[in-house]
Amino acid sequence: MSKEIDGKAKKAKLAPKKSITPAEQKANISRWFFLILGLVLFAIVYFIPSLPDAIDPKGVHIVLPREGQLAIGLFLLAAVWWVFEVVPLGITSIMIGVTQALFLIRDPSVVFKDFMDPSVWFIFGSIVIGMVFTKSGLTKRMAYKMLSIVGEKTSMIYLGCFVMTACLTLIMAHTAVAATVFPLLMAIYSMYSEDDRPTKFGKGLFIGMAYVAGAGSVITLLGAARGAVAIGFYKDIVGTEITFFGLTKFMFPLGALMTFLLWGFFMIFMKPEKKTIPGLRERARSLYSQLGPMSSREILTIIIVFSCVAFLGARSFVPAFKTFDKSAVILVSTLLFFILNILDINDLEDIPWNIILLFGGAMCIGFCLWQSGAAEWIAINWLRMFLNAPPFVFILSIAFFVLIMTNFIMNVAAIAISMPVALVVARYLGVMPDVILYASLATAGMPFIFLVGAAPNAIAYGSKQFTSGEFASYGVIASIMLMAVIALFVSVIWPLMGMPIYGKW
């Protein structure tokens, strides 16, 4: 045995060292530059004097504590590392927790609990649902059926996938939708390309899924928790209640328009290399017929998943169901998958923990900004800049602020931070509260720039078709398009639908 080891060691010494190409050397220099840049930004915020107080519209001074100032520095550090992927995204998330503990920004026992937040477990449960759809064969069945309907044009495949994703978010949380659709898209992409190398079609398919999941999720209260939170704040401050169908009335045209605009966006910026996939329809039909009738495992999977989805949907209508936590409900499906041997230990080891850590880090930095007072301080300083602005500009400024914040922290937190302050300023400027609510919800649901902005973004990243930098670059353009759509709705469409924009209340 020792001779064998010595022989391998000699071969290793004699083997020529792999030379580093100029492209790899350039990438390494770039990596170190952005790694150090993030640390420098944190150091600057750490050593500068205390930042001035924020003053709210009522004249109350909001002091930024030392912990809040450090939270802003950590926010900048994490943003640079996440965007430029100087280390794996999950490792940046761990850095967020470690920095808070070492610099006493928050108590370590609180910091590391954020990585086990119920929302993180909801992501875990959603990903497991996606895995079981793949293992049971349901993913292939759905993919082949859809392809046999939409045909061989890649433009129609884009549209079919996007519309399907948006429609599913009308009845279930966009995280669960993304986890369910993801393996289906992987099956579709395998029929487009035989290797794992990134393509324009691959980028458009997966980034598009993430963007459209957000666009669809704003239409009903079932798409995400942010709607219920925003309506709660609205009721407390304004005194009136927004109904389930009242919200859908105004958000459906916006979500639908964004879905089709995003299809056009990806056809322009990520136009597939192939216009058609010759023989795809017949191949899909043939593969579908080869699957035969549904197996007992497939039927059991459908029963478990749709029972969970139905229960989660019913929480919006049945008061008694609201006491059940959504993460616990979705994790019941995970337990059943393993109890009934649909999944096994190997599947547990295949879970993409980098994605789970990524979202855990997003929760951790979000709670850090919120609990340290940094988020409120940022919000008040931002909104004060628009106290003397025209009402239309003020409305767009609120939407833009929520858009920026929701790319870094939980969209629920972004709404909770901005909504109370925005409604106070809105009354002062003669802006009706309804338009503040709907414009904020629209941007809160569509964080197109950073992977940590929403779980579908992180799930799409698992395709390995794009980098976080590419996601951000396309996201900036898509966000500009979103702001233009909101401007159109505020100025034209919502008033025509009967929404009051300006007046006293």
N, C-alpha and C positions, 0 to 999 in steps of 0.2 A: 504493500500500500504506500509506504514511504517513498519507494523508488518511483511509483507512478506520479506521486505529488512532485518529486524533484524533477521528473521529466517534463511535467506541465509547466513548472516554474522556469526551466531552461528555455522551453519553447516561447514562453511569454517574454523573456528577455530578448530572444533573438527576433521576435516578431517586430516588423517596422512600425514605428509610431504613426498614428493617423495624423496627417497634416491638417491644420485648420485653414479652411478656405477664407478668402477675403470677406465673403458675405457673412460667414459665422463670426469672424473677428469683429466686423462692424456691428453685428447684432449684440455681441457681448459688451462692446463699448457702450452701445445705446442702453443696454440693460443696466450697467453700472451707473450711467449718468442719471437715469430716472430713479434708480434706487436711492442714490445720494440726494437727488433733488427732493424727494419726499422727506427724507430725514432733515434736510436743511430747512424746509418749510416749517416742520414741527419745531425745530430749534429756534427759528425766528419768533414764532408765536410764544414759545416758552420764555424767551429772554426779554421781549419787549415789555414796557410798563403796562399797567392795567388799562384796558380799553374803556372809553367813556361810557356813561350810562345811556341806555335807550329810554326815550320818553314817549309814552303812549299817547293817543289822542286826547285823553283826559288830563294829561300833564303829570301822570305818575311816573317816577323814575324807576327804571328796571336796571338793577345793578348786575353786571356780569361777574360772577364769582371767579376765583382763580381756577376752579375745576372746569367752569364753562369755557374759559379761555383756552385751557389745555385741550378740551374736547374739540374746539375749532381747529387747533393745530393737528390733532389726531385725524380729524375729518379730512384735512388737506393731504396728510401723509397717506391715508388709506386710499383716497381718490387717485393719486398718482400711481401707487403700486397696483391698484386694481386695473386701471385703464391700460397701463403699459406692461402688465403681467411680468413684473421683475422677478417674482417668485410665483409658485402656483397660487391660484386665487384662494384656496382654502387656507394656505399658510398665511396670507395677508390677513385673513379673518382671525387666525390665532394671534397674530401680532397685535390686532386691535384689543383683544382681551388682555394680553400680557402687558401692553403699554398702560392701560387703565389701572391695572393692579400695581405695577412698579412705580408709577407716578402719582398714585393715590388719588386718581380722578374719581373713582368710585370704589366701594368696598369689593374686594375680590369675590366674596361669597355671592354678591349680587351680579357682578360682571359675568362670571362663568355660568350662572344660571340662565343667562340670556341665550346661550347656545342650546339650551334644552327648553326654550320657550315653546308653548303649545303650537305656535305658528310654524316653528321648525319641524315639529312632529307631524303637522299637517302636510308639509312638503314631503316628508319621509313616506307617509302613508300614500300620498298621491303618486310618488315614484314607484312604489311597490305595485300599485294598481297597473301602471304602465308595463311593469315587468311581467305581471301575470297575464296581461293581454297578449304579450309576445309569446310567452312560454306555452300558453294554452292553444295558440294558433288563431285566436280571434283577430289579431292584428293583420295577418296575411289575408284572412277571409274578407275583412273590411277593405283592405287596400286593393285587392283584386276586383272586388265588386265595384268600388268607386272608379277604378281605371277603366273597367269595361263600359262604364256609363259616360265618363268625360272624354274618353277617346285618346288619341295619340299626340295631340298638340300639347306642347309643354305649357303654353299660355293658359290652356284650359285646365291643365293639371294644377297649376298655381291657383287659379280661380276656384276650382273645386275644393282644394285643401283649405283655402282661406274661408270660404263660405261655410264649410262644414265646421271649422273651428269656431267661427263667430256664432253660429247657431247653437252649438253645444254650450257656450257660455251663457246662454239665456236661461238655462235650467240648472247649471252646476258651476261650482267655483272654477275660475279660470286656471288655477293651479292644477286641479284635478283634470281639467280638459287638456292642458298642455302635456301632462304626464300620460294621458290616454292616447292622444294624437301622435306624440313623439315616435313611439315604435312603428306606428302606421306609416309615418313619413320616412322612417328609415327603410321600411320594406319597399316603399315606392321608389326611393332614391337608388336602391340596389338594382332596380330594373333600368335605371338611367346610366349608372356608371358601375363598372365591375370592381373598381378599387376605391380606397378611402381618401384619395386625394381631393382636396377642396375644389369645387367648381362654382361658377356663377349660379347655376341652377340650385346647387346644394345650399349656398349662402342664402339665396332668395327664399327657398323652401322653409328653412328653419328659422331664420330671422323673421320672415314673414309670419310664421306661425306664432311667434312670441308677440309681435306687434298687433296682429289681428285678435289674439286672445285678449289683449288689453282693450282694444276697440269694442269688441263684443261684450266685455264684462261691465261696461258702463250702462248698458241698456236696461237691465233689471237689477233688483236687489239680490238676486241669487248669484250673480257673477262674482261678487266679492263683498267683504265685510265693510268696506269703506262707505258704501251708500247708507247703510243703517246708522253708522256713526255720525255722518254728516247730517242726516235728517234729525238725529237726536239733538245735535247742537242747534240746528235751525228751530226746532220746536221750543227748546228752552229759551232761546233769545228772542225769537219773533213771536212765538205764542200760537202759531198755526202748524198743522201737520201736513206733510207731503205723503200721499198715498202710494201704494205699490204701482198702480197703473198710471197715477199722475206723473211719477218719475219717468216711467217708460214712454209716455206720450211725448215728452220733450227730448229724451235721450235716444230714442230709436232712430230718428232720421240722422242724428249726428253719428252714432255708432255705425249705421249702415253705410253712410257716405264715406266715412273713414276706411271701412273695409274695402270698398271698391277703389278708393283713391290709393290705398296701399298696394292693391293689385297693380294699378297703373305705375306706381312708384317702382315696384320691383321689376316690372317689365321694361322700365327705362334704365334703371341703375344696375340691375342684376339680370339682364336679359339672358335666358338660357342659351348655351352654346349650340344646342340642337333645337330646331323649330318643331320637330316631331320625333317620336321614337317609333320607327317603322315596325309594324306588326305587334305593337304593344297591346292593342285592344284584344286581338285574337289570342295572344299569349296569356293575357290576364284572364280571359274566359276559360282557356284551357287549364290554367293553374287552379282556377276557382273550382272547376269541375273535378279536378284531381283530389281536392280536399275532402270531397264526399260529404255526407251528412254531418251535422254538428255532433261532436263527441260529448260525453257526459261531463268532462272537465270544462269544456267551453260553456255548456249550459249552466253549470254550477257557478262558474266565474261571472256570467251575466247576472244571475240571480243575486249573488253577493254584492256586486258593484252597484247595480241599479237599486237594490234595497237601501244601500248607504246613501246614494244620491237622492232617492226619494225622501228619505228621512231628513237629510240636510235641507232639501227644498221645503219640506213641510215646516221646518223651524220658523220660517218667515210668516206662516199663517196660523200655526197652532201654538198658542202661548205655552202650553204644558211642555212642548218639545224644546223650548228655548233654554231650559235649565240644563240640557245635555250639551256639553262642549263639543264643537265640531271636530276638533282633533281626536278626541276620544272616540267619536262615532266612526271616523274614517279609519282609525287604527283597529277597530273591531274587524274590518275587512282583512287587515294584515294578519291578525290572529287566526281568522278562519282559513285563510290561504295555507297557513302552515299546519294548522290542526287537521285539515282535510287532505294534506299531502299534495296540494297543488303546487306549492313551493317547498324547497328544502334548504339545507344549510349552505349549499353552493350558491343558491340565489341570494341568500343574505350577504354572502361575501362579495357578490357582484354589484351591490348597491354603490352608486357613485358618491362616495363620501366627500369628495372634493366639492361637489355641488351642495351637499348638506352643510358642510362647514362654511361655504360661501354665504349661504342664506343665514346661518347662525351669526356670522360676522356682521351682516347687514342689520340684523336685529340688535346686535350689541352696540354698534355705533349709533343706531337710531335712538335707542333708550339712553345712551350716554348724552347725546345732544339734548334730548328732551328733559331728562332728570337733572342735568347740570344747569339748566336755564339758558344754554347757548342757543337753542332753537327759537325760543321766545324772543331773545335779544335780537337775533338775526331778523325774525319776522317783523318786529316793531320798527327796527331801523329801515327795513325795506319799504314798509307801507307808509312810513312818515314822508318818504320822498315823493309820494303821490297825493299828499293832502290837498294841494292846490292844483292838481291835474284835472283836466276835463274828465267827466264821469266815464266816458268810453275808455279812455286810457287807463283809468283806475281799475276798471273791470278786467282789462287784459293784463294789468300788472299783477292782480291777484292770481289769475290763471297761470301766469308765467312763474310766479313765485312757487306755487304748488307744484308746477311741473319740475322745477329745479330741485326742490326739496324731496319730492317723491322718487327722484332718481338716486337718492342717497339713503333715505330713511323710509320706514314703513309709510305707505300712503295713508294709513289710518292716522299715524302720528302727524303727518303733514297737514291733514285736514283738521285735526284737533288743535294744532298750533295756530294755523292761519285763520280758520273760520271765525272764532270769537272776535279777534281783532278786526278782521275785514268787515264784519257786520256792523261793528261800532263806527268805523270810518264811513261805511256805505250810507248809514243814516245821515251822517254829517254832510255828505256830498250829494244827497238826494238820489242815491242809487237803490233800487228795489232789491230786497234780499234774495228773491228767487234766482235772479241771474247770477248772483255771487255763488249760490249753491251749485247750480248746474255747470257753470264754467269751471268751478273748482273740481267738481267730480270728474269732468271730462279729462282734465290734465292729470288728475291723480291716478286715473286708470290707464294712462298711456305713457309710462316712463321708457322712452325709446333709446336713451343714451347709455346708461350703465347697466351691467348685468345684475347688480344688486338691487335695482329698482323694483323688480317683480320676479316672482318665482318662474313664470314661463321663460323669461330671459335666461335664467340660469339653467333651466332644463334644456333649452335649445342649444346652449353652449356645449352640452354633452355630445352633440353631433360631430364635433371637431371640424366643422366646415368653415369656421371663422374665428378670428381672435377677438379679444375684448376691445382692442383698438379699432378694428374694422366695424364692430357693432356700434361703437360710439360715433364713428365718423358718419355712418349711414343714419344713425339716430339723430344727429344734429339736424340734418336735412329734413327728416321725417317730422321732427319736433317743430321746425319752422312751418311746415305744411299744416300741422295740427293747430298752431296758433292762428294761421290764416283762416282755417275752417271755423275756429271759435269766433274770430272777428266777424265772419260772415253770419254766423248764427246770432250773435249778439246784436248786430246792426240790422239784419234783414229777416232771417227765418223765424227766430223765436218771437219777435214782435208780431209777425204775420200769423203765428200759431196762437196768439193771445197771451203771451207772457209779458207782464209789465216790466219794463227796463228802468225807467226813471220815475221819480215821484216821492211823495212823503209817506212815511209809514210809522 
